[in-house]
């Protein structure tokens, strides 16, 4: 799994896939195996330790569909502009509630 973030997780790709699994405005959040949330700073390598404290631990990426208001044309255009800064210029996939 590859997740690109700028403060928040913005787009997620499965290993070896050209198209994303999920992208903003949908929410992408990290969880530990026992359900505790993790921030990106907790996953990134610690400068002093040279590795993440979660290295070797199983973590999950949870995707939550965006609220309908985040799918309005003006907000969708804003998310598309941010995704373009990460070199993604396609139509962002939309997660569906199940």
Biopython code that builds the backbone (N, CA, C, O; Angstrom):
import numpy as np
from Bio.PDB.StructureBuilder import StructureBuilder

atoms = [
    (1, "UNK", "N", (0.852, -1.165, 0.000)),
    (1, "UNK", "CA", (0.000, 0.000, 0.000)),
    (1, "UNK", "C", (0.897, 1.227, 0.000)),
    (1, "UNK", "O", (1.858, 1.304, 0.765)),
    (2, "UNK", "N", (0.583, 2.170, -0.848)),
    (2, "UNK", "CA", (1.270, 3.459, -0.885)),
    (2, "UNK", "C", (0.221, 4.532, -0.647)),
    (2, "UNK", "O", (-0.795, 4.585, -1.339)),
    (3, "UNK", "N", (0.471, 5.378, 0.328)),
    (3, "UNK", "CA", (-0.440, 6.471, 0.655)),
    (3, "UNK", "C", (0.340, 7.773, 0.562)),
    (3, "UNK", "O", (1.384, 7.935, 1.194)),
    (4, "UNK", "N", (-0.185, 8.700, -0.237)),
    (4, "UNK", "CA", (0.432, 10.014, -0.361)),
    (4, "UNK", "C", (-0.350, 10.989, 0.504)),
    (4, "UNK", "O", (-1.581, 11.002, 0.497)),
    (5, "UNK", "N", (0.382, 11.800, 1.244)),
    (5, "UNK", "CA", (-0.257, 12.701, 2.202)),
    (5, "UNK", "C", (0.410, 14.070, 2.174)),
    (5, "UNK", "O", (1.608, 14.195, 1.918)),
    (6, "UNK", "N", (-0.388, 15.080, 2.440)),
    (6, "UNK", "CA", (0.076, 16.432, 2.727)),
    (6, "UNK", "C", (-0.741, 16.839, 3.949)),
    (6, "UNK", "O", (-1.860, 17.336, 3.819)),
    (7, "UNK", "N", (-0.190, 16.631, 5.107)),
    (7, "UNK", "CA", (-0.896, 16.751, 6.388)),
    (7, "UNK", "C", (-1.911, 15.627, 6.548)),
    (7, "UNK", "O", (-1.875, 14.910, 7.547)),
    (8, "UNK", "N", (-2.800, 15.460, 5.604)),
    (8, "UNK", "CA", (-3.813, 14.402, 5.651)),
    (8, "UNK", "C", (-3.522, 13.385, 4.548)),
    (8, "UNK", "O", (-2.878, 13.710, 3.550)),
    (9, "UNK", "N", (-4.000, 12.155, 4.733)),
    (9, "UNK", "CA", (-3.878, 11.146, 3.677)),
    (9, "UNK", "C", (-4.782, 11.553, 2.520)),
    (9, "UNK", "O", (-5.973, 11.792, 2.715)),
    (10, "UNK", "N", (-4.224, 11.631, 1.328)),
    (10, "UNK", "CA", (-4.982, 12.135, 0.194)),
    (10, "UNK", "C", (-5.297, 11.096, -0.868)),
    (10, "UNK", "O", (-6.342, 11.175, -1.515)),
    (11, "UNK", "N", (-4.418, 10.125, -1.059)),
    (11, "UNK", "CA", (-4.649, 9.141, -2.117)),
    (11, "UNK", "C", (-3.912, 7.856, -1.760)),
    (11, "UNK", "O", (-2.791, 7.897, -1.251)),
    (12, "UNK", "N", (-4.546, 6.713, -2.029)),
    (12, "UNK", "CA", (-3.979, 5.414, -1.676)),
    (12, "UNK", "C", (-3.971, 4.490, -2.886)),
    (12, "UNK", "O", (-4.962, 4.368, -3.607)),
    (13, "UNK", "N", (-2.837, 3.849, -3.086)),
    (13, "UNK", "CA", (-2.656, 2.874, -4.169)),
    (13, "UNK", "C", (-2.294, 1.523, -3.571)),
    (13, "UNK", "O", (-1.549, 1.450, -2.594)),
    (14, "UNK", "N", (-2.818, 0.462, -4.152)),
    (14, "UNK", "CA", (-2.374, -0.883, -3.794)),
    (14, "UNK", "C", (-1.077, -1.149, -4.552)),
    (14, "UNK", "O", (-0.894, -0.662, -5.667)),
    (15, "UNK", "N", (-0.199, -1.904, -3.958)),
    (15, "UNK", "CA", (1.074, -2.253, -4.577)),
    (15, "UNK", "C", (0.843, -2.800, -5.984)),
    (15, "UNK", "O", (0.073, -3.743, -6.167)),
    (16, "UNK", "N", (1.500, -2.219, -6.961)),
    (16, "UNK", "CA", (1.432, -2.698, -8.338)),
    (16, "UNK", "C", (0.235, -2.225, -9.135)),
    (16, "UNK", "O", (0.104, -2.602, -10.300)),
    (17, "UNK", "N", (-0.653, -1.411, -8.561)),
    (17, "UNK", "CA", (-1.835, -0.923, -9.278)),
    (17, "UNK", "C", (-1.610, 0.510, -9.738)),
    (17, "UNK", "O", (-1.097, 1.341, -8.988)),
    (18, "UNK", "N", (-1.998, 0.790, -10.980)),
    (18, "UNK", "CA", (-1.822, 2.132, -11.534)),
    (18, "UNK", "C", (-2.922, 3.088, -11.079)),
    (18, "UNK", "O", (-2.681, 4.288, -10.946)),
    (19, "UNK", "N", (-4.108, 2.576, -10.842)),
    (19, "UNK", "CA", (-5.202, 3.457, -10.429)),
    (19, "UNK", "C", (-5.382, 3.387, -8.910)),
    (19, "UNK", "O", (-5.170, 2.336, -8.306)),
    (20, "UNK", "N", (-5.770, 4.495, -8.300)),
    (20, "UNK", "CA", (-5.899, 4.522, -6.837)),
    (20, "UNK", "C", (-7.100, 3.738, -6.329)),
    (20, "UNK", "O", (-8.100, 3.573, -7.028)),
    (21, "UNK", "N", (-6.976, 3.264, -5.109)),
    (21, "UNK", "CA", (-8.091, 2.604, -4.422)),
    (21, "UNK", "C", (-9.054, 3.623, -3.835)),
    (21, "UNK", "O", (-10.269, 3.424, -3.830)),
    (22, "UNK", "N", (-8.489, 4.715, -3.341)),
    (22, "UNK", "CA", (-9.288, 5.747, -2.677)),
    (22, "UNK", "C", (-8.531, 7.058, -2.732)),
    (22, "UNK", "O", (-7.307, 7.090, -2.853)),
    (23, "UNK", "N", (-9.295, 8.146, -2.640)),
    (23, "UNK", "CA", (-8.676, 9.476, -2.671)),
    (23, "UNK", "C", (-9.595, 10.483, -1.995)),
    (23, "UNK", "O", (-10.785, 10.237, -1.798)),
    (24, "UNK", "N", (-9.003, 11.635, -1.643)),
    (24, "UNK", "CA", (-9.785, 12.732, -1.080)),
    (24, "UNK", "C", (-10.843, 13.155, -2.087)),
    (24, "UNK", "O", (-10.569, 13.190, -3.287)),
    (25, "UNK", "N", (-12.028, 13.471, -1.629)),
    (25, "UNK", "CA", (-12.385, 13.859, -0.275)),
    (25, "UNK", "C", (-12.736, 12.710, 0.664)),
    (25, "UNK", "O", (-13.060, 12.958, 1.825)),
    (26, "UNK", "N", (-12.683, 11.451, 0.198)),
    (26, "UNK", "CA", (-12.922, 10.352, 1.133)),
    (26, "UNK", "C", (-11.846, 10.390, 2.213)),
    (26, "UNK", "O", (-10.739, 10.869, 1.970)),
    (27, "UNK", "N", (-12.163, 9.893, 3.390)),
    (27, "UNK", "CA", (-11.232, 9.894, 4.513)),
    (27, "UNK", "C", (-10.428, 8.611, 4.506)),
    (27, "UNK", "O", (-10.980, 7.522, 4.352)),
    (28, "UNK", "N", (-9.124, 8.742, 4.671)),
    (28, "UNK", "CA", (-8.220, 7.601, 4.768)),
    (28, "UNK", "C", (-7.530, 7.682, 6.117)),
    (28, "UNK", "O", (-6.808, 8.642, 6.386)),
    (29, "UNK", "N", (-7.742, 6.685, 6.973)),
    (29, "UNK", "CA", (-7.228, 6.732, 8.340)),
    (29, "UNK", "C", (-6.514, 5.430, 8.690)),
    (29, "UNK", "O", (-6.944, 4.343, 8.302)),
    (30, "UNK", "N", (-5.414, 5.564, 9.431)),
    (30, "UNK", "CA", (-4.642, 4.413, 9.892)),
    (30, "UNK", "C", (-5.178, 3.917, 11.236)),
    (30, "UNK", "O", (-5.521, 4.710, 12.113)),
    (31, "UNK", "N", (-5.245, 2.579, 11.380)),
    (31, "UNK", "CA", (-5.658, 1.955, 12.650)),
    (31, "UNK", "C", (-4.702, 0.825, 12.990)),
    (31, "UNK", "O", (-4.222, 0.114, 12.107)),
    (32, "UNK", "N", (-4.430, 0.665, 14.291)),
    (32, "UNK", "CA", (-3.648, -0.488, 14.732)),
    (32, "UNK", "C", (-4.550, -1.722, 14.706)),
    (32, "UNK", "O", (-5.762, -1.623, 14.513)),
    (33, "UNK", "N", (-3.941, -2.863, 14.900)),
    (33, "UNK", "CA", (-4.698, -4.122, 14.900)),
    (33, "UNK", "C", (-5.795, -4.135, 15.968)),
    (33, "UNK", "O", (-6.839, -4.759, 15.782)),
    (34, "UNK", "N", (-5.555, -3.446, 17.080)),
    (34, "UNK", "CA", (-6.557, -3.414, 18.146)),
    (34, "UNK", "C", (-7.476, -2.197, 18.059)),
    (34, "UNK", "O", (-8.191, -1.896, 19.015)),
    (35, "UNK", "N", (-7.466, -1.488, 16.911)),
    (35, "UNK", "CA", (-8.435, -0.431, 16.660)),
    (35, "UNK", "C", (-8.063, 0.971, 17.091)),
    (35, "UNK", "O", (-8.908, 1.865, 17.049)),
    (36, "UNK", "N", (-6.826, 1.193, 17.505)),
    (36, "UNK", "CA", (-6.402, 2.539, 17.899)),
    (36, "UNK", "C", (-5.966, 3.330, 16.661)),
    (36, "UNK", "O", (-5.253, 2.805, 15.807)),
    (37, "UNK", "N", (-6.392, 4.580, 16.567)),
    (37, "UNK", "CA", (-5.995, 5.401, 15.417)),
    (37, "UNK", "C", (-4.528, 5.800, 15.499)),
    (37, "UNK", "O", (-3.968, 5.957, 16.584)),
    (38, "UNK", "N", (-3.919, 5.961, 14.327)),
    (38, "UNK", "CA", (-2.535, 6.420, 14.233)),
    (38, "UNK", "C", (-2.480, 7.656, 13.349)),
    (38, "UNK", "O", (-3.189, 7.738, 12.346)),
    (39, "UNK", "N", (-1.655, 8.600, 13.710)),
    (39, "UNK", "CA", (-1.431, 9.747, 12.846)),
    (39, "UNK", "C", (-0.274, 9.428, 11.902)),
    (39, "UNK", "O", (0.485, 8.485, 12.127)),
    (40, "UNK", "N", (-0.151, 10.223, 10.849)),
    (40, "UNK", "CA", (0.962, 10.024, 9.928)),
    (40, "UNK", "C", (2.301, 10.200, 10.626)),
    (40, "UNK", "O", (3.265, 9.508, 10.296)),
    (41, "UNK", "N", (2.373, 11.111, 11.581)),
    (41, "UNK", "CA", (3.638, 11.318, 12.289)),
    (41, "UNK", "C", (4.032, 10.088, 13.106)),
    (41, "UNK", "O", (5.219, 9.865, 13.348)),
    (42, "UNK", "N", (3.057, 9.292, 13.531)),
    (42, "UNK", "CA", (3.370, 8.069, 14.275)),
    (42, "UNK", "C", (3.864, 6.952, 13.360)),
    (42, "UNK", "O", (4.544, 6.034, 13.818)),
    (43, "UNK", "N", (3.532, 7.020, 12.092)),
    (43, "UNK", "CA", (3.937, 5.984, 11.144)),
    (43, "UNK", "C", (5.280, 6.321, 10.508)),
    (43, "UNK", "O", (6.084, 5.434, 10.225)),
    (44, "UNK", "N", (5.512, 7.604, 10.289)),
    (44, "UNK", "CA", (6.778, 8.037, 9.688)),
    (44, "UNK", "C", (7.942, 7.648, 10.590)),
    (44, "UNK", "O", (7.794, 7.551, 11.808)),
    (45, "UNK", "N", (9.100, 7.428, 9.978)),
    (45, "UNK", "CA", (10.282, 7.099, 10.798)),
    (45, "UNK", "C", (10.610, 8.211, 11.787)),
    (45, "UNK", "O", (10.525, 9.392, 11.451)),
    (46, "UNK", "N", (10.977, 7.840, 12.982)),
    (46, "UNK", "CA", (11.417, 8.774, 14.003)),
    (46, "UNK", "C", (12.855, 9.175, 13.667)),
    (46, "UNK", "O", (13.706, 8.305, 13.476)),
    (47, "UNK", "N", (13.134, 10.460, 13.594)),
    (47, "UNK", "CA", (14.458, 10.939, 13.214)),
    (47, "UNK", "C", (15.540, 10.394, 14.144)),
    (47, "UNK", "O", (16.632, 10.056, 13.687)),
    (48, "UNK", "N", (15.252, 10.305, 15.432)),
    (48, "UNK", "CA", (16.247, 9.827, 16.393)),
    (48, "UNK", "C", (16.463, 8.322, 16.279)),
    (48, "UNK", "O", (17.589, 7.837, 16.393)),
    (49, "UNK", "N", (15.377, 7.586, 16.051)),
    (49, "UNK", "CA", (15.474, 6.127, 15.983)),
    (49, "UNK", "C", (15.791, 5.615, 14.590)),
    (49, "UNK", "O", (16.216, 4.470, 14.436)),
    (50, "UNK", "N", (15.590, 6.447, 13.566)),
    (50, "UNK", "CA", (15.794, 6.083, 12.163)),
    (50, "UNK", "C", (14.802, 5.032, 11.674)),
    (50, "UNK", "O", (15.008, 4.417, 10.628)),
    (51, "UNK", "N", (13.738, 4.830, 12.422)),
    (51, "UNK", "CA", (12.696, 3.900, 11.993)),
    (51, "UNK", "C", (11.401, 4.237, 12.710)),
    (51, "UNK", "O", (11.411, 4.924, 13.731)),
    (52, "UNK", "N", (10.297, 3.759, 12.182)),
    (52, "UNK", "CA", (9.002, 3.984, 12.812)),
    (52, "UNK", "C", (8.867, 3.080, 14.036)),
    (52, "UNK", "O", (9.348, 1.947, 14.036)),
    (53, "UNK", "N", (8.218, 3.583, 15.062)),
    (53, "UNK", "CA", (7.958, 2.745, 16.235)),
    (53, "UNK", "C", (6.969, 1.633, 15.908)),
    (53, "UNK", "O", (6.802, 0.698, 16.691)),
    (54, "UNK", "N", (6.312, 1.731, 14.750)),
    (54, "UNK", "CA", (5.329, 0.725, 14.346)),
    (54, "UNK", "C", (5.881, -0.246, 13.309)),
    (54, "UNK", "O", (5.136, -1.064, 12.769)),
    (55, "UNK", "N", (7.182, -0.164, 13.025)),
    (55, "UNK", "CA", (7.815, -1.068, 12.070)),
    (55, "UNK", "C", (7.592, -2.513, 12.501)),
    (55, "UNK", "O", (7.888, -2.879, 13.639)),
    (56, "UNK", "N", (7.080, -3.319, 11.606)),
    (56, "UNK", "CA", (6.827, -4.720, 11.907)),
    (56, "UNK", "C", (5.461, -4.996, 12.494)),
    (56, "UNK", "O", (5.067, -6.156, 12.612)),
    (57, "UNK", "N", (4.725, -3.953, 12.868)),
    (57, "UNK", "CA", (3.370, -4.129, 13.398)),
    (57, "UNK", "C", (2.377, -4.080, 12.259)),
    (57, "UNK", "O", (2.598, -3.384, 11.267)),
    (58, "UNK", "N", (1.313, -4.795, 12.388)),
    (58, "UNK", "CA", (0.254, -4.772, 11.384)),
    (58, "UNK", "C", (-0.640, -3.562, 11.649)),
    (58, "UNK", "O", (-1.166, -3.389, 12.749)),
    (59, "UNK", "N", (-0.800, -2.735, 10.625)),
    (59, "UNK", "CA", (-1.721, -1.614, 10.699)),
    (59, "UNK", "C", (-2.644, -1.680, 9.492)),
    (59, "UNK", "O", (-2.302, -2.277, 8.472)),
    (60, "UNK", "N", (-3.793, -1.076, 9.610)),
    (60, "UNK", "CA", (-4.791, -1.094, 8.540)),
    (60, "UNK", "C", (-5.092, 0.327, 8.097)),
    (60, "UNK", "O", (-4.978, 1.281, 8.867)),
    (61, "UNK", "N", (-5.478, 0.437, 6.840)),
    (61, "UNK", "CA", (-5.934, 1.711, 6.300)),
    (61, "UNK", "C", (-7.440, 1.606, 6.134)),
    (61, "UNK", "O", (-7.940, 0.756, 5.397)),
    (62, "UNK", "N", (-8.156, 2.482, 6.827)),
    (62, "UNK", "CA", (-9.608, 2.505, 6.802)),
    (62, "UNK", "C", (-10.057, 3.617, 5.858)),
    (62, "UNK", "O", (-9.573, 4.744, 5.957)),
    (63, "UNK", "N", (-10.967, 3.313, 4.956)),
    (63, "UNK", "CA", (-11.516, 4.318, 4.058)),
    (63, "UNK", "C", (-12.974, 4.595, 4.403)),
    (63, "UNK", "O", (-13.776, 3.670, 4.531)),
    (64, "UNK", "N", (-13.310, 5.874, 4.553)),
    (64, "UNK", "CA", (-14.676, 6.280, 4.861)),
    (64, "UNK", "C", (-15.190, 7.194, 3.752)),
    (64, "UNK", "O", (-14.524, 8.169, 3.404)),
    (65, "UNK", "N", (-16.361, 6.897, 3.193)),
    (65, "UNK", "CA", (-16.900, 7.764, 2.144)),
    (65, "UNK", "C", (-17.113, 9.195, 2.642)),
    (65, "UNK", "O", (-17.517, 9.415, 3.784)),
    (66, "UNK", "N", (-16.840, 10.141, 1.782)),
    (66, "UNK", "CA", (-17.015, 11.560, 2.116)),
    (66, "UNK", "C", (-18.491, 11.905, 2.273)),
    (66, "UNK", "O", (-19.359, 11.288, 1.655)),
    (67, "UNK", "N", (-18.756, 12.893, 3.103)),
    (67, "UNK", "CA", (-20.111, 13.433, 3.230)),
    (67, "UNK", "C", (-20.509, 14.059, 1.897)),
    (67, "UNK", "O", (-19.656, 14.618, 1.208)),
    (68, "UNK", "N", (-21.772, 13.981, 1.522)),
    (68, "UNK", "CA", (-22.218, 14.531, 0.232)),
    (68, "UNK", "C", (-21.809, 15.988, -0.006)),
    (68, "UNK", "O", (-21.531, 16.368, -1.144)),
    (69, "UNK", "N", (-21.768, 16.793, 1.031)),
    (69, "UNK", "CA", (-21.397, 18.204, 0.840)),
    (69, "UNK", "C", (-19.974, 18.336, 0.287)),
    (69, "UNK", "O", (-19.666, 19.312, -0.398)),
    (70, "UNK", "N", (-19.105, 17.359, 0.580)),
    (70, "UNK", "CA", (-17.732, 17.400, 0.069)),
    (70, "UNK", "C", (-17.641, 17.010, -1.404)),
    (70, "UNK", "O", (-16.569, 17.071, -2.005)),
    (71, "UNK", "N", (-18.772, 16.611, -1.978)),
    (71, "UNK", "CA", (-18.812, 16.221, -3.404)),
    (71, "UNK", "C", (-19.411, 17.330, -4.274)),
    (71, "UNK", "O", (-19.683, 17.101, -5.453)),
    (72, "UNK", "N", (-19.619, 18.514, -3.720)),
    (72, "UNK", "CA", (-20.120, 19.620, -4.537)),
    (72, "UNK", "C", (-19.036, 20.014, -5.535)),
    (72, "UNK", "O", (-17.852, 19.829, -5.253)),
    (73, "UNK", "N", (-19.417, 20.559, -6.709)),
    (73, "UNK", "CA", (-18.422, 20.879, -7.743)),
    (73, "UNK", "C", (-17.274, 21.769, -7.270)),
    (73, "UNK", "O", (-16.125, 21.524, -7.636)),
    (74, "UNK", "N", (-17.553, 22.782, -6.476)),
    (74, "UNK", "CA", (-16.467, 23.670, -6.057)),
    (74, "UNK", "C", (-15.481, 22.954, -5.125)),
    (74, "UNK", "O", (-14.271, 23.150, -5.240)),
    (75, "UNK", "N", (-15.983, 22.138, -4.215)),
    (75, "UNK", "CA", (-15.082, 21.413, -3.322)),
    (75, "UNK", "C", (-14.360, 20.285, -4.052)),
    (75, "UNK", "O", (-13.185, 20.029, -3.789)),
    (76, "UNK", "N", (-15.048, 19.615, -4.959)),
    (76, "UNK", "CA", (-14.410, 18.562, -5.749)),
    (76, "UNK", "C", (-13.256, 19.137, -6.564)),
    (76, "UNK", "O", (-12.205, 18.509, -6.685)),
    (77, "UNK", "N", (-13.453, 20.336, -7.124)),
    (77, "UNK", "CA", (-12.385, 20.998, -7.880)),
    (77, "UNK", "C", (-11.189, 21.301, -6.987)),
    (77, "UNK", "O", (-10.042, 21.177, -7.416)),
    (78, "UNK", "N", (-11.452, 21.692, -5.764)),
    (78, "UNK", "CA", (-10.368, 21.960, -4.823)),
    (78, "UNK", "C", (-9.572, 20.707, -4.501)),
    (78, "UNK", "O", (-8.342, 20.741, -4.465)),
    (79, "UNK", "N", (-10.270, 19.596, -4.264)),
    (79, "UNK", "CA", (-9.572, 18.334, -4.002)),
    (79, "UNK", "C", (-8.787, 17.893, -5.239)),
    (79, "UNK", "O", (-7.669, 17.393, -5.110)),
    (80, "UNK", "N", (-9.352, 18.070, -6.424)),
    (80, "UNK", "CA", (-8.651, 17.710, -7.663)),
    (80, "UNK", "C", (-7.366, 18.517, -7.803)),
    (80, "UNK", "O", (-6.350, 17.980, -8.244)),
    (81, "UNK", "N", (-7.391, 19.790, -7.440)),
    (81, "UNK", "CA", (-6.189, 20.628, -7.518)),
    (81, "UNK", "C", (-5.103, 20.118, -6.562)),
    (81, "UNK", "O", (-3.923, 20.102, -6.914)),
    (82, "UNK", "N", (-5.498, 19.708, -5.367)),
    (82, "UNK", "CA", (-4.525, 19.178, -4.407)),
    (82, "UNK", "C", (-3.968, 17.848, -4.907)),
    (82, "UNK", "O", (-2.766, 17.605, -4.802)),
    (83, "UNK", "N", (-4.822, 16.988, -5.446)),
    (83, "UNK", "CA", (-4.352, 15.707, -5.983)),
    (83, "UNK", "C", (-3.414, 15.920, -7.167)),
    (83, "UNK", "O", (-2.472, 15.149, -7.354)),
    (84, "UNK", "N", (-3.657, 16.948, -7.961)),
    (84, "UNK", "CA", (-2.777, 17.260, -9.091)),
    (84, "UNK", "C", (-1.376, 17.633, -8.594)),
    (84, "UNK", "O", (-0.390, 17.360, -9.278)),
    (85, "UNK", "N", (-1.278, 18.246, -7.430)),
    (85, "UNK", "CA", (0.030, 18.560, -6.857)),
    (85, "UNK", "C", (0.811, 17.291, -6.531)),
    (85, "UNK", "O", (2.035, 17.321, -6.410)),
    (86, "UNK", "N", (0.088, 16.167, -6.389)),
    (86, "UNK", "CA", (0.712, 14.862, -6.140)),
    (86, "UNK", "C", (0.825, 14.059, -7.436)),
    (86, "UNK", "O", (1.044, 12.847, -7.411)),
    (87, "UNK", "N", (0.673, 14.752, -8.569)),
    (87, "UNK", "CA", (0.779, 14.156, -9.911)),
    (87, "UNK", "C", (-0.339, 13.173, -10.238)),
    (87, "UNK", "O", (-0.144, 12.255, -11.034)),
    (88, "UNK", "N", (-1.502, 13.359, -9.632)),
    (88, "UNK", "CA", (-2.675, 12.566, -10.007)),
    (88, "UNK", "C", (-3.665, 13.505, -10.680)),
    (88, "UNK", "O", (-4.140, 14.468, -10.078)),
    (89, "UNK", "N", (-3.971, 13.203, -11.948)),
    (89, "UNK", "CA", (-4.827, 14.094, -12.735)),
    (89, "UNK", "C", (-6.123, 13.417, -13.170)),
    (89, "UNK", "O", (-6.889, 13.990, -13.945)),
    (90, "UNK", "N", (-6.373, 12.221, -12.686)),
    (90, "UNK", "CA", (-7.569, 11.483, -13.076)),
    (90, "UNK", "C", (-8.762, 11.798, -12.200)),
    (90, "UNK", "O", (-8.709, 12.641, -11.304)),
    (91, "UNK", "N", (-9.837, 11.093, -12.490)),
    (91, "UNK", "CA", (-11.060, 11.171, -11.686)),
    (91, "UNK", "C", (-10.818, 10.403, -10.390)),
    (91, "UNK", "O", (-10.463, 9.225, -10.426)),
    (92, "UNK", "N", (-11.004, 11.053, -9.260)),
    (92, "UNK", "CA", (-10.788, 10.385, -7.968)),
    (92, "UNK", "C", (-11.867, 9.332, -7.763)),
    (92, "UNK", "O", (-13.046, 9.609, -7.984)),
    (93, "UNK", "N", (-11.485, 8.123, -7.342)),
    (93, "UNK", "CA", (-12.498, 7.107, -7.057)),
    (93, "UNK", "C", (-13.343, 7.524, -5.852)),
    (93, "UNK", "O", (-12.891, 8.290, -5.000)),
    (94, "UNK", "N", (-14.557, 7.018, -5.794)),
    (94, "UNK", "CA", (-15.431, 7.307, -4.667)),
    (94, "UNK", "C", (-15.719, 6.029, -3.911)),
    (94, "UNK", "O", (-16.200, 5.048, -4.479)),
    (95, "UNK", "N", (-15.420, 6.051, -2.628)),
    (95, "UNK", "CA", (-15.771, 4.914, -1.783)),
    (95, "UNK", "C", (-17.268, 4.875, -1.591)),
    (95, "UNK", "O", (-17.924, 5.915, -1.526)),
    (96, "UNK", "N", (-17.803, 3.684, -1.500)),
    (96, "UNK", "CA", (-19.239, 3.510, -1.293)),
    (96, "UNK", "C", (-19.465, 2.911, 0.089)),
    (96, "UNK", "O", (-18.745, 2.004, 0.505)),
    (97, "UNK", "N", (-20.459, 3.418, 0.792)),
    (97, "UNK", "CA", (-20.814, 2.837, 2.085)),
    (97, "UNK", "C", (-21.388, 1.450, 1.859)),
    (97, "UNK", "O", (-22.141, 1.228, 0.911)),
    (98, "UNK", "N", (-21.032, 0.524, 2.728)),
    (98, "UNK", "CA", (-21.583, -0.831, 2.571)),
    (98, "UNK", "C", (-22.262, -1.296, 3.826)),
    (98, "UNK", "O", (-22.780, -2.412, 3.870)),
]
sb = StructureBuilder()
sb.init_structure("model")
sb.init_model(0)
sb.init_chain("A")
sb.init_seg("    ")
for serial, (resi, resn, name, xyz) in enumerate(atoms, 1):
    if name == "N":
        sb.init_residue(resn, " ", resi, " ")
    sb.init_atom(name, np.array(xyz, "f"), 0.0, 1.0, " ", f" {name:<3s}", serial, name[0])
structure = sb.get_structure()
